């Protein structure tokens, strides 16, 4: 049982008559001083004894752990994909630790965290990611017996709706991209880069998935019974992707940027994507000409870094001035803008928009986009050959309509693209 004893104050080396009470508990192994009355000291000690018997007591040393001390422990104990680890460390170092590094875990409250996240001068979605990461770390702190409860769990953030926060944010792209934009951009970039643009816009490949596609997994065949016959179509098999991120040691020390292959981000991302006839035809020509194992690589066969890709991609989208010929520099013609701000993610979104426009059924739409369909229906509803045929016919029609709208019959003056028949098995 806990008990209390007097602790006399000392002034100038002499014990005075003034005193406070110290609680002795846990079999005389732990002490806590500073109680004004004996009853408060004993009541507090008895509560600690009860927690010890229940197995939920937290030692004083663990209670003193700060967020900055525990966060590296959490990061080293949770193995994630390299890009995920780098992103988490960036959020910790840039936003979270400057505010919470020296705060004891037990002293963190939802009120303080909610107030802090509203004051951050970053996008609202990034605020949410920071709070979510803090909550994940605090849940781990509960499991590690540093605190008894995560004060952030299940709480809804307060959104800033005052002043400029209520104004709609300017979109990154001035308007939603069209298939015509993808065609014009592909034609401008040339066959080696343009085929990457078209494949993204009409299959929905993520950036890293496109870089990671191997020629041995391009234009494989899907064979599936279809009525009394068999449905056959070319596919792209997605099983890995390139990720570019800053590598770190277990303690978060930066080690420089890496670009390396990783497994796809989740089970929904590992998939076979049906390829429409026009794109299969173009990809076949590209694979015949391209000497490297990755179809969407640099001219040297290496994976694109985002910065290097942007040197050609951004002027093609945003436009550029002409460059006068001079010694050591060749002439370069001016480009009018096609769609300023357009990026590869927007082209991936264009594919999903087209799927909705042509009425692709949900089981197939989620599969093609690499999204895991929520709910029980993903276990019951599966894509059928009829769904696949309708999707391919719809994408084929969208491509040829766009070609007519921009006045093109060929791409890159190298392939005469005559409109194919209704056969979906090129």
N, C-alpha and C positions, 0 to 999 in steps of 0.2 A: 504494500500500500504506500501511496505517496504521503509525505509529511512535509511540514514547513519548519524552518529554523530562522532565527533572527540573524541579520547581517548589519552590524553597527557601522555607521559612517565614521570616517577618519578625517580629521582636520589638522593640518600641520604636524602629522605624525602621531596625533593623540586621538584615541577612540572617544567619540562623543556619545551622548545618550540617544541620539537620533538613529533610527534603524529602519530597514525594510525587511521584507520576508523573502527567503529563497526556498524554492520548491525542490525537493529531492525525490526522484522517481526512478522507475526501471531498475530496482534493486541497487540503489545508490550509484548507478552508473551514469546518470544524467542529472543536470542541475539547470535551474533557470532562476535568475535573480530579478529583483526590481518590483516585487508585488507590494502594494501598500498595506494589505491586510493578510492575516494568516489564512482566512477563509478563501480568499481569491487564489492564494498560492496552492492550497490543498485541492480546491475544486479543479484548478487547471491541471494539477498533477494527476488527479484521478481520471480526468478525461484522456490524458496521454496513456495511462495504464489501460484504459478501456480499448483505445486504438491499438495498443500493442497486443492485447489478447485477441483482437479481431484480425490482426495481420495487416492493418491499413495504416500503421504508424510510419511516419517519415522521419528519418533521423535529422537532427539539426544541421548536419553537414550538407545533406541533400537539399534541405529547405533553403540553404544559402546559395545554391547554384544559380548563376545568372543565365540569361538567355544566350549571351555571347559565349559562355562556357559550354552550354549543352548543344548549341546548333552544330558545331563541327562534329560532335559525337554522333548526332543524328545523321549528318551527311555521309560520314564514313561507314555507317551501319546499313545504309539503304543503297543497294546497287541498282542503278538506272542506266538507261542509254546515255551515251556521252553528251549528246545535245541537251538532254533533260538536266543532267548534272550541271553543265555549264550555265544554263539558264537560271537554275536555282541559286547557284553561287552569285551570279550577277545581281539577282534581286536581293539577296542577303547583303552583299557588300555595298550596293548602291543605295538601297532604300531602307532595309529593315534594321541592320546592325547599327547604323549611325544613331538611331533613336532608341533601340532596345538592348544594345549590347551589355550594358552595365546594370540592367534591371533584373532583380531576382524573379525567377519564374513564378513564385507564389504571389508576387506583387503586381503581375500583369492583370488588368481588368478589361472587360469588354468596352466599358465607357471610354477608357484611355485609348484603346486600339481604334475604336470607331471614330473618335475625335481626330486621331493622328491620320488615318487614311483619308479623311475628308480634306485635310490640309496639304496632301501630296500634289505637287504640280506635274502630274502625269495623267495619261489617259485613264478613264474610269475602269476599263477592263484590266489594266495593269495594276490598279489599286486592288481590285478583287483578287488578282493572282498573288499579290503580296500578302494579303490577309489570309488567303487560303493556305499559303505555305506556312505562315506563322501558326495557323490552327493545326496543320499536320504535325509540325514540330512539337507543339504543346500536347497533342494527343500522345505522341511518343514519350514525352516527359511524364505523362500520367502512367504509361505502361512501365517506364523505368523507375517509377516510385520516387519522382522528384516533387510532384504535386498530386493532389487528390482528384482534381477535376480540371478539364480544359474549359476556361471561361469563354472561348470563342466558338465552341462547338454549337452548331445549329442556329447561330445568330445571323440576322439579316443586316447587311451594311446599310447605313444611311447614305443616300445619294444626294449630292450637292445639286440643288435646283435653283439656286439664287444667282442673280446677275447673269454673267456670260455663260455660266454652266448650263442654263436652260436653252441657250441658243443651239440650233442644230449645227453639228460640226461640218466643215467644208469637206466634201468627198475627195478622196485621193484621185479618182478618175472623174472627169467632167460628166461622163455619161456611162451607162452600162455598155460593155463591148458587144459587138455583133459578129456573126460569122464573116461578114465582109471585112471587118477590121483584121481578123486573123488571116484572111487570104492576102490582103494587101501587105500586111506585115511580113508574111512568109515569102511573098514574091520579092519584096525589097531586100530581105536578109539573104536570099539565095538558098540553094537546095540543102546545103549542109546544116545551116541553122534554121532555115524555114521549115524543114520537116519536123524539127523538134516543136516549133510553134504550133503547127497543124495537129500533131499528135496530142499535144496538151489540150488544145481547144476541142478536139473531137473524141477524146477518150477520157479526159479528166485526170491524167497522170499528175501526181505531185512533182514538184521540182526535183527532189532527191530521188524519187522513183524513176523519173526519166533518165537521170544520170546513171542510175544503177542498172538499168535494163541491159541485159547481155544479148548479143545477136543470136545466141543459141536458144533464147527464150522469146524471140520475136517471130511472129507469124507462125506459131505452132497451130495445131488444129483442135477445135472442139468438135467432138462427135457425140451426138445425142439422139436417141430415137425420136422420130417425129411422125406421128400417125403410122402409116404403113411403110414409111421411108426413114431416112436418117437426116438430121440437121447437121450441117458441117459449116464451120466458119473459122476464119483465122483469129488468133488471139495473141495478146501480149501477156506473158506470165510474170507477175510482180511478186518477188520474194525477198528483195533487199533494196536498200536505197543508200545514197551517199549523204552523209551528214557533215556539215562544216561548223566547227565550234572551237572554243578555247579550251584546251585540255588543262586539267588541274590535278594536283596531288590530292591525297586523301584529306589533308588539312586545308585545302582550298588554294594552295599556292599555284599561281599561273605558270603554265609551261608552254605557251604559244598555241597558235591555231593549227588545227589538223583538219584534213578532209579525208574521210575514210568510210568504207562500207559498213553498214549495220543492218540487222534484220529490220523488217518493216515495223512500224510503230505499234501495231496491234494485230489481232487475228483477222479483223475485218479488212485490213490493208493488204494482206496476202491474198491475192486473187488473180483470176484470169479475166481479162477485159476483151470483149468481142470488138473486132475492128471492122468498120464499114468498108465496102469494096473499093472506093476511091483511094482511101488511105492505105489499104493493103497493097494496092498497085504501086503507089508512090514509095511505100516502105521497101517493097521488093527492089525497085530500081535503086533506092538509096543503099540497101545492103549489098547489092551487086557492085556498086561503085566504092563503098566505104571500106577501107582496109583494116579498120580497128575493131576490137571485140565489143566495144560499147558504141552503139549507133549514134548516141547523142553526146559525143565527146568533142574535145577540141580537135583541131587539125593534126595535132600531135598524138592524139589518142588518150589524153589525160582528161580527168573529170573537170568540168568547168568550176571555177570559183565564181561566186556571185559577182564580185567586182569586175572580173574579166568579162563575164557575159554581158554585164551592163554597158560596157564601153561601146558595143555595137547595138545592143538592144534598145538602150535609151534613146540615142539619136534617131533610130528607126521609128520609134513611137512618137517622140516629142518633136522631131524635125531638127534640121541643122542648116547652117549657112554654108555657102560654097567656099572652097579654098582655092586661091589662085596658085597656079603653078609657079614654082620658083626653084632655085638651085637646091637639089636634094629632096624636094617635096613635090609630089605629083598633084595634078589637078583633082579636085573632089567636088562633085556636083552637090547642089543644095537639095535638101529633102523637105518637102512640106510635112507638117504634122499629120499623123494618122489618128492617134488618140493619145494625147498627153496624159501621163500618169499610168498608162496601162502596164501591168506586170504579169508575170507567169501565173500568179495566184488568181488574178482576174480571168485569165484564159481558162484555168481549171474550173472556175465558177461558171464560165460561159457554157461549158459542157453540161453542167448540171441544170442550167437554165434551159438549154436545148432539150434535155431529157424531159423536163416538165412541159415544155411547149409541145412536144410531139406525143405526150401522153404515156411515157414509159411507166410501167407498173412499179409500185413501191419495192417489191422484192428485188427486182432487177436494177432499179435506180440506185438503191443503197449499195448493192453489190458492185456496180460499175464505178461508183464514186469512192469506194473503199471505206464506206461508213458502216458502222455496226448498227443495224436497225434496232431501235428500242422496243421493249415490250415482248409479249409472248408470241406475237405473230411471226417473229423471225424464225421460230422453231416450226411453224406450221405452213407458212407460205414460201414456196421456192420458185425461182425463175423457170419458166417453161420455154421450149423452142419457139412457140408462137410469140411470146413476149420478146425473145431475142430477135426474131425476124422483124417484128414491128419496129424495134429500136433501130436496127441497122438500116431499114428502109427509111425511117424518119431522118436519121443523120445523113444518109446519102442524099435525100431530097434537099435538106438544109444546105448541104455543100453546093449542089448544082444551082440552086436558087441564088446563092451568094455569088457564085461564079458569073451567072448571067447579070446580076445587079452591078457588078464591077467591070463587066465587059471583058472577061478573060475566057479563053478557050484552052490555054495551056498555062503551065506554071514553069518558070525559069527557062522557057524556050528549049526545053530538053525532052519533054514528054508530051505527046499529043493526047490530051485527056478527053477522049470521046466518052460521052455519057454511057455508062454501062447499062445492060438490060436489067430486068427486075431480079435476075439471079443474084442471090446473096452469098454465093459460094465462089468467089473469084479465084 
